[in-house]
Amino acid sequence: MVGNVSQSGENRMPSPFPGMDPFIEGQRWHDFHTTFIPVLRELLTLTVRPRYVVDVEQYVYLTREEEVPDRGIEPDLSDIEDPVETAAEPGPSVTAAAVLAPAVYTLPFPRRQRQRFLTIRDREFRRVVTVVELLSPTNKTPGEGSTEYLVKRTNVFHTSANLVEIDLLRRGQRMVTREPLAPADYYAFICRAERLPKVEVYGWTMRDRLPVIPVPLANGDPDAPLDLQEAFQRTYDRSGYDYAIDYRRAVEPPLNAVTAEWVRSILGA
């Protein structure tokens, strides 16, 4: 036993926030993304079986180092070696020949990024009917990672598959719509293949419970309800965020004064 933790985990604390925990984005996002996707799969499987199969898949894309959010600072290497003198055969008019040594620099080497997502397939024909994406910082930051994701999204739009895009990040670019989005901290975009370019948008703040969103399936089948709050709470509990998150640190990205005061009141309670 470690500390006061029992095997049953009875002293685990739930998230102090009514919905999305704003501290996760700046401290635990990569871990959260990795854990949240399988939880979404678990909840979806309960509602779409036996006609549909939910798979966790991943795609790989390259980004430049400066595009990788929150990467550690790595010094550039710029060592210059001392000139190397070579011995010359003795002779009355022979002088030592200097060999020019290279300076060593660091290339902006592309990094391989992996991102998990869900596909819902018709069990009989294995046809993809819906893609479920949880956005990451590289999806929302201008650069090669964002460009590759937009190409992937466009490719989905040109198929018969639906797209559900869940955005639990406050920073970065949102899905572009012709009409201005209503102000919110977090969004879910439901793109039904037969209704494009129309998209259903759910927006909410960190003061709200995460919503239950509809996940469209094949034509003729009712939507599968997906409870994002339930998925969040399971992820929070399984990951031990009640002790892994440092609630003494400032929220990143920064909050406005009113919301920051609300966060302090939540933690103080």
Helices and strands as residue ranges (DSSP letters): H 23-27, H 29-48, E 52-63, G 65-67, E 84-85, E 98-99, E 111-122, E 128-134, H 137-140, H 144-157, E 162-167, E 186-191, G 193-195, E 200-204, E 212-215, E 224-227, H 228-239, H 241-244, H 257-268
